[in-house]
Amino acid sequence: MVELFYAEDDAHIAGVVKKYLEQKNFKVVIYHTISEVRRALEIHVPTIILLDWNMPDGRGDSLCQWIRSRWKELPIIFLTVRDDSQDIVSCFQNGADDYVVKPFELSVLYSRIQAVLRRTGNVAAQYLSCDGIKIDLNRRTVVCGTEEIDLSVSEYELLLYLLQNKGKTVTREKILEQVWDVNGNYVNDHTLTVTMKRLRDKLHQPSCLKTIRSVGYRMEDTI
């Protein structure tokens, strides 16, 4: 199923688009402000984003630029009444993949979305996140807020395993087995304690990384 975030302050247009795309097996979430979209993206990255230009708390091209600085390949399509060539050029310069002018045919919008997805694939699958902590699996990079964090191999693998199991409590034994023993690196329990401390320090003691006493750890969204 394609997950789509749609930033649109016109409830009628948003509702029509949502109803149509859900009939095409899309999962559509509507956001009426830029701040709502930003908060949502810190928690979860969708397959594709539709953006209006004029939002109550800012401009869509600025949001597009913000998204592109964090998720370089995430597909973005503008859906707006603005048809001035300078506006269109500005959107593409800020990272848009396509630009659809209102009014539009729903079937045409669907075809444009499909065309962008054929070019980009499921980019969302390469990103894992929890609150402001993000892993780009393709680049093997970690970002906390806007800061790129330099992790050792074991710290990265530990964070990756926790994010892959976000919302679940994983035992210390299971972590040792999956992060170290699976590669034949037999270590003792103290190694996990030290690695976890270093990871937390580098991520600035994130509240989303929780210790479950006498059991293990869990990462869960707190935003």
Disulfide bonds with the S-S distance in Angstrom:
none
